[in-house]
Amino acid sequence: MELRHIRYFVAVAEELSFRRAAERLHLAQPPLSAQIKDLEGELGTKLFERTTRSVRLTASGRVFLDEARAVLAAAEKAEQRVRKAEHGLVGTLRIGVLAPTATSRLATILRSYRNQFPGVQFSLHEMTSVEQLQSLRLDQLDVGLLRPPVAFPELDFHFLEESPMVLAVPAGHRLAKQRLIEWKDFHNEPMVMIHPSLQHGYYDTFLNLCAKAGSTPIVGQYANDVHSKMWLISAGFGVAPTTKTIAEVKRPGLVFRELPPGLPLVQTLIVWKRTNNSPMVGNFIECFSKLDKLTPSKP
């Protein structure tokens, strides 16, 4: 049974005339009659009662008409969605997010994209930069928001923003009360560090700057992600450098202080696979590019 058989049947059922149905379908009447007979033969039942003067639906025909209309409606809907998908108007965009990159700037990009393409859903996945790079290469993500470096030639990227580092300190800590913090102030200070396998390099720079000032911090606790790191700091396990974008979110038991000069700005990149031809990805990058011309990238 083909879709055209169903379409022919519905036309005859609605017109109750093979002649009018043939005109509506721009067909000759004999081929239309033959197609309906083929359909009846395939179903093993008569769909129409025919006389020289009238055409009527049988009981089976009335049941089949309801189902046939539903099939045609579903087929039309599928065709519309396919056409929209071809232009990136519907679908699901899979986005990897490193927790510190979930900033107001990202929210602005998502909001702008959603306003232009309301039929596209977002599937956000919180992942490390390493996990995102792997998932992008395996086509398990469409777009990633992560830290450099991106050392794979099959991946492309745009610069999203950069953020200075600040110091996260438990409320009531001695450093929370200092107006000016120096590198020597970290001598023997317990630190909450992201696990070495998940670091992005700025911890090494932090420790080197402390060493040049003659101070040696103590690693008091390791954390696997920024949320657990902030929780451990607020619980008094130590202090830690973090991005200023993290400080935008108020957390009980935490205060943030400026660090001495020396740490580089932390960059965030939008990354995608060059061979990902999804129109949704192209639309997302275009949306970001337009916003980037209107909005400063640096805080």
Contacts in CASP RR format, 6 or more apart in sequence:
PFRMAT RR
TARGET T0000
AUTHOR 0000-0000-0000
METHOD contacts of the structure
MODEL  1
MELRHIRYFVAVAEELSFRRAAERLHLAQPPLSAQIKDLEGELGTKLFER
TTRSVRLTASGRVFLDEARAVLAAAEKAEQRVRKAEHGLVGTLRIGVLAP
TATSRLATILRSYRNQFPGVQFSLHEMTSVEQLQSLRLDQLDVGLLRPPV
AFPELDFHFLEESPMVLAVPAGHRLAKQRLIEWKDFHNEPMVMIHPSLQH
GYYDTFLNLCAKAGSTPIVGQYANDVHSKMWLISAGFGVAPTTKTIAEVK
RPGLVFRELPPGLPLVQTLIVWKRTNNSPMVGNFIECFSKLDKLTPSKP
1 39 0 8 1.000
1 42 0 8 1.000
1 43 0 8 1.000
3 71 0 8 1.000
3 72 0 8 1.000
3 75 0 8 1.000
4 35 0 8 1.000
5 35 0 8 1.000
5 38 0 8 1.000
5 39 0 8 1.000
5 42 0 8 1.000
6 68 0 8 1.000
6 71 0 8 1.000
6 72 0 8 1.000
7 25 0 8 1.000
7 72 0 8 1.000
8 21 0 8 1.000
8 25 0 8 1.000
8 27 0 8 1.000
8 32 0 8 1.000
8 35 0 8 1.000
8 36 0 8 1.000
8 39 0 8 1.000
9 36 0 8 1.000
9 39 0 8 1.000
9 47 0 8 1.000
9 64 0 8 1.000
9 65 0 8 1.000
9 68 0 8 1.000
10 65 0 8 1.000
10 68 0 8 1.000
10 69 0 8 1.000
10 72 0 8 1.000
11 21 0 8 1.000
11 24 0 8 1.000
11 25 0 8 1.000
12 18 0 8 1.000
12 21 0 8 1.000
12 32 0 8 1.000
12 36 0 8 1.000
12 48 0 8 1.000
12 55 0 8 1.000
13 47 0 8 1.000
13 48 0 8 1.000
13 57 0 8 1.000
13 61 0 8 1.000
13 65 0 8 1.000
13 68 0 8 1.000
14 21 0 8 1.000
15 21 0 8 1.000
15 24 0 8 1.000
16 54 0 8 1.000
16 55 0 8 1.000
16 56 0 8 1.000
16 57 0 8 1.000
17 55 0 8 1.000
18 29 0 8 1.000
18 32 0 8 1.000
18 33 0 8 1.000
18 36 0 8 1.000
18 55 0 8 1.000
19 29 0 8 1.000
21 32 0 8 1.000
22 28 0 8 1.000
22 29 0 8 1.000
22 32 0 8 1.000
25 32 0 8 1.000
36 47 0 8 1.000
36 48 0 8 1.000
39 47 0 8 1.000
40 46 0 8 1.000
40 47 0 8 1.000
40 48 0 8 1.000
43 60 0 8 1.000
43 64 0 8 1.000
45 58 0 8 1.000
45 60 0 8 1.000
45 61 0 8 1.000
46 58 0 8 1.000
46 60 0 8 1.000
47 57 0 8 1.000
47 58 0 8 1.000
47 60 0 8 1.000
47 61 0 8 1.000
47 64 0 8 1.000
48 55 0 8 1.000
48 56 0 8 1.000
48 57 0 8 1.000
48 58 0 8 1.000
48 61 0 8 1.000
49 55 0 8 1.000
49 56 0 8 1.000
49 57 0 8 1.000
49 58 0 8 1.000
57 65 0 8 1.000
81 90 0 8 1.000
84 90 0 8 1.000
84 119 0 8 1.000
85 91 0 8 1.000
85 279 0 8 1.000
86 279 0 8 1.000
87 279 0 8 1.000
88 117 0 8 1.000
88 120 0 8 1.000
88 278 0 8 1.000
88 279 0 8 1.000
88 280 0 8 1.000
88 283 0 8 1.000
89 117 0 8 1.000
89 119 0 8 1.000
89 120 0 8 1.000
90 119 0 8 1.000
90 120 0 8 1.000
91 119 0 8 1.000
91 120 0 8 1.000
91 121 0 8 1.000
91 280 0 8 1.000
92 120 0 8 1.000
92 121 0 8 1.000
92 122 0 8 1.000
92 123 0 8 1.000
93 120 0 8 1.000
93 121 0 8 1.000
93 122 0 8 1.000
93 123 0 8 1.000
93 142 0 8 1.000
93 143 0 8 1.000
93 280 0 8 1.000
93 281 0 8 1.000
93 284 0 8 1.000
94 123 0 8 1.000
94 125 0 8 1.000
94 140 0 8 1.000
94 141 0 8 1.000
94 142 0 8 1.000
94 143 0 8 1.000
95 122 0 8 1.000
95 123 0 8 1.000
95 124 0 8 1.000
95 125 0 8 1.000
95 141 0 8 1.000
95 142 0 8 1.000
95 143 0 8 1.000
95 144 0 8 1.000
95 145 0 8 1.000
96 124 0 8 1.000
96 125 0 8 1.000
96 126 0 8 1.000
96 127 0 8 1.000
96 132 0 8 1.000
96 135 0 8 1.000
96 141 0 8 1.000
96 143 0 8 1.000
96 144 0 8 1.000
96 145 0 8 1.000
96 146 0 8 1.000
97 106 0 8 1.000
97 124 0 8 1.000
97 125 0 8 1.000
97 126 0 8 1.000
97 127 0 8 1.000
97 144 0 8 1.000
97 145 0 8 1.000
98 126 0 8 1.000
98 127 0 8 1.000
98 128 0 8 1.000
98 129 0 8 1.000
98 132 0 8 1.000
98 145 0 8 1.000
98 146 0 8 1.000
98 147 0 8 1.000
98 268 0 8 1.000
99 126 0 8 1.000
99 225 0 8 1.000
99 226 0 8 1.000
99 227 0 8 1.000
100 163 0 8 1.000
100 226 0 8 1.000
100 242 0 8 1.000
100 243 0 8 1.000
100 245 0 8 1.000
100 246 0 8 1.000
100 266 0 8 1.000
100 268 0 8 1.000
101 145 0 8 1.000
101 146 0 8 1.000
101 147 0 8 1.000
101 160 0 8 1.000
101 245 0 8 1.000
101 268 0 8 1.000
102 145 0 8 1.000
103 161 0 8 1.000
103 163 0 8 1.000
103 245 0 8 1.000
103 248 0 8 1.000
103 268 0 8 1.000
104 248 0 8 1.000
105 160 0 8 1.000
105 161 0 8 1.000
105 295 0 8 1.000
106 145 0 8 1.000
106 160 0 8 1.000
108 291 0 8 1.000
108 295 0 8 1.000
109 287 0 8 1.000
109 288 0 8 1.000
109 291 0 8 1.000
110 122 0 8 1.000
112 287 0 8 1.000
112 290 0 8 1.000
112 291 0 8 1.000
113 120 0 8 1.000
113 283 0 8 1.000
113 284 0 8 1.000
113 287 0 8 1.000
114 120 0 8 1.000
114 122 0 8 1.000
116 283 0 8 1.000
116 287 0 8 1.000
117 280 0 8 1.000
117 283 0 8 1.000
120 280 0 8 1.000
120 283 0 8 1.000
125 135 0 8 1.000
125 141 0 8 1.000
127 135 0 8 1.000
128 146 0 8 1.000
128 198 0 8 1.000
128 225 0 8 1.000
129 146 0 8 1.000
129 147 0 8 1.000
129 200 0 8 1.000
130 198 0 8 1.000
132 141 0 8 1.000
132 144 0 8 1.000
132 145 0 8 1.000
132 146 0 8 1.000
132 271 0 8 1.000
133 146 0 8 1.000
133 150 0 8 1.000
133 152 0 8 1.000
133 155 0 8 1.000
133 271 0 8 1.000
135 141 0 8 1.000
136 144 0 8 1.000
136 155 0 8 1.000
136 271 0 8 1.000
136 272 0 8 1.000
136 273 0 8 1.000
137 152 0 8 1.000
137 154 0 8 1.000
137 155 0 8 1.000
137 273 0 8 1.000
139 273 0 8 1.000
139 276 0 8 1.000
142 272 0 8 1.000
142 276 0 8 1.000
142 278 0 8 1.000
142 280 0 8 1.000
142 281 0 8 1.000
142 284 0 8 1.000
143 270 0 8 1.000
143 271 0 8 1.000
143 272 0 8 1.000
143 281 0 8 1.000
143 284 0 8 1.000
144 270 0 8 1.000
144 271 0 8 1.000
144 272 0 8 1.000
145 160 0 8 1.000
145 268 0 8 1.000
145 269 0 8 1.000
145 270 0 8 1.000
145 271 0 8 1.000
146 268 0 8 1.000
146 269 0 8 1.000
146 271 0 8 1.000
147 200 0 8 1.000
147 266 0 8 1.000
147 267 0 8 1.000
147 268 0 8 1.000
147 269 0 8 1.000
148 267 0 8 1.000
148 269 0 8 1.000
150 157 0 8 1.000
150 269 0 8 1.000
150 271 0 8 1.000
154 273 0 8 1.000
154 274 0 8 1.000
154 275 0 8 1.000
155 271 0 8 1.000
155 272 0 8 1.000
155 273 0 8 1.000
155 274 0 8 1.000
156 271 0 8 1.000
156 272 0 8 1.000
156 273 0 8 1.000
156 274 0 8 1.000
157 269 0 8 1.000
157 270 0 8 1.000
157 271 0 8 1.000
157 272 0 8 1.000
158 269 0 8 1.000
158 270 0 8 1.000
158 285 0 8 1.000
158 288 0 8 1.000
158 289 0 8 1.000
158 292 0 8 1.000
159 267 0 8 1.000
159 268 0 8 1.000
159 269 0 8 1.000
159 270 0 8 1.000
159 297 0 8 1.000
160 267 0 8 1.000
160 268 0 8 1.000
160 269 0 8 1.000
160 270 0 8 1.000
160 288 0 8 1.000
160 297 0 8 1.000
161 245 0 8 1.000
161 267 0 8 1.000
161 268 0 8 1.000
161 297 0 8 1.000
161 298 0 8 1.000
161 299 0 8 1.000
162 265 0 8 1.000
162 266 0 8 1.000
162 267 0 8 1.000
162 268 0 8 1.000
162 297 0 8 1.000
162 298 0 8 1.000
162 299 0 8 1.000
163 243 0 8 1.000
163 244 0 8 1.000
163 245 0 8 1.000
163 265 0 8 1.000
163 266 0 8 1.000
163 268 0 8 1.000
163 299 0 8 1.000
164 243 0 8 1.000
164 244 0 8 1.000
164 259 0 8 1.000
164 263 0 8 1.000
164 265 0 8 1.000
164 266 0 8 1.000
164 299 0 8 1.000
165 202 0 8 1.000
165 206 0 8 1.000
165 241 0 8 1.000
165 242 0 8 1.000
165 243 0 8 1.000
165 244 0 8 1.000
165 259 0 8 1.000
165 263 0 8 1.000
165 265 0 8 1.000
165 266 0 8 1.000
166 241 0 8 1.000
166 242 0 8 1.000
166 243 0 8 1.000
166 244 0 8 1.000
166 247 0 8 1.000
166 256 0 8 1.000
166 257 0 8 1.000
166 258 0 8 1.000
166 259 0 8 1.000
167 175 0 8 1.000
167 181 0 8 1.000
167 239 0 8 1.000
167 240 0 8 1.000
167 241 0 8 1.000
167 242 0 8 1.000
167 256 0 8 1.000
167 257 0 8 1.000
167 258 0 8 1.000
167 259 0 8 1.000
168 229 0 8 1.000
168 230 0 8 1.000
168 233 0 8 1.000
168 239 0 8 1.000
168 240 0 8 1.000
168 241 0 8 1.000
168 242 0 8 1.000
168 246 0 8 1.000
168 247 0 8 1.000
168 254 0 8 1.000
168 255 0 8 1.000
168 256 0 8 1.000
169 175 0 8 1.000
169 176 0 8 1.000
169 233 0 8 1.000
169 239 0 8 1.000
169 254 0 8 1.000
169 255 0 8 1.000
169 256 0 8 1.000
169 257 0 8 1.000
170 176 0 8 1.000
170 233 0 8 1.000
170 234 0 8 1.000
170 235 0 8 1.000
170 236 0 8 1.000
170 238 0 8 1.000
170 239 0 8 1.000
170 253 0 8 1.000
170 254 0 8 1.000
170 255 0 8 1.000
171 234 0 8 1.000
171 253 0 8 1.000
171 254 0 8 1.000
171 255 0 8 1.000
172 255 0 8 1.000
173 236 0 8 1.000
173 238 0 8 1.000
173 239 0 8 1.000
173 255 0 8 1.000
175 181 0 8 1.000
175 185 0 8 1.000
175 189 0 8 1.000
175 239 0 8 1.000
175 257 0 8 1.000
176 255 0 8 1.000
176 257 0 8 1.000
178 185 0 8 1.000
178 257 0 8 1.000
181 257 0 8 1.000
181 258 0 8 1.000
181 259 0 8 1.000
181 260 0 8 1.000
182 213 0 8 1.000
182 260 0 8 1.000
183 209 0 8 1.000
183 210 0 8 1.000
183 212 0 8 1.000
183 213 0 8 1.000
183 214 0 8 1.000
183 215 0 8 1.000
183 260 0 8 1.000
184 210 0 8 1.000
184 213 0 8 1.000
184 214 0 8 1.000
184 215 0 8 1.000
185 215 0 8 1.000
186 210 0 8 1.000
186 215 0 8 1.000
186 217 0 8 1.000
186 239 0 8 1.000
187 210 0 8 1.000
187 214 0 8 1.000
187 215 0 8 1.000
187 216 0 8 1.000
187 217 0 8 1.000
188 215 0 8 1.000
188 216 0 8 1.000
188 217 0 8 1.000
188 218 0 8 1.000
189 215 0 8 1.000
189 217 0 8 1.000
189 218 0 8 1.000
189 238 0 8 1.000
189 239 0 8 1.000
190 217 0 8 1.000
190 218 0 8 1.000
190 219 0 8 1.000
190 220 0 8 1.000
190 221 0 8 1.000
190 237 0 8 1.000
190 238 0 8 1.000
190 239 0 8 1.000
191 217 0 8 1.000
191 218 0 8 1.000
191 219 0 8 1.000
191 220 0 8 1.000
191 238 0 8 1.000
191 239 0 8 1.000
191 240 0 8 1.000
192 220 0 8 1.000
192 221 0 8 1.000
192 222 0 8 1.000
192 223 0 8 1.000
192 229 0 8 1.000
192 232 0 8 1.000
192 233 0 8 1.000
192 237 0 8 1.000
192 238 0 8 1.000
192 239 0 8 1.000
192 240 0 8 1.000
193 199 0 8 1.000
193 203 0 8 1.000
193 219 0 8 1.000
193 220 0 8 1.000
193 221 0 8 1.000
193 222 0 8 1.000
193 223 0 8 1.000
193 240 0 8 1.000
194 203 0 8 1.000
194 222 0 8 1.000
194 223 0 8 1.000
194 224 0 8 1.000
194 225 0 8 1.000
194 226 0 8 1.000
194 229 0 8 1.000
195 222 0 8 1.000
195 223 0 8 1.000
195 224 0 8 1.000
196 222 0 8 1.000
198 224 0 8 1.000
198 225 0 8 1.000
200 266 0 8 1.000
202 241 0 8 1.000
202 263 0 8 1.000
202 264 0 8 1.000
202 266 0 8 1.000
203 241 0 8 1.000
205 262 0 8 1.000
205 263 0 8 1.000
205 264 0 8 1.000
206 241 0 8 1.000
206 263 0 8 1.000
207 217 0 8 1.000
209 260 0 8 1.000
209 262 0 8 1.000
209 263 0 8 1.000
210 216 0 8 1.000
210 217 0 8 1.000
220 237 0 8 1.000
220 238 0 8 1.000
221 232 0 8 1.000
221 237 0 8 1.000
221 238 0 8 1.000
223 229 0 8 1.000
223 232 0 8 1.000
226 242 0 8 1.000
226 246 0 8 1.000
229 240 0 8 1.000
229 242 0 8 1.000
230 242 0 8 1.000
230 246 0 8 1.000
230 251 0 8 1.000
230 254 0 8 1.000
232 238 0 8 1.000
233 239 0 8 1.000
233 240 0 8 1.000
233 254 0 8 1.000
234 251 0 8 1.000
234 252 0 8 1.000
234 253 0 8 1.000
234 254 0 8 1.000
241 259 0 8 1.000
241 263 0 8 1.000
242 256 0 8 1.000
243 266 0 8 1.000
244 256 0 8 1.000
244 299 0 8 1.000
245 299 0 8 1.000
247 256 0 8 1.000
265 298 0 8 1.000
270 285 0 8 1.000
270 288 0 8 1.000
272 281 0 8 1.000
272 285 0 8 1.000
END
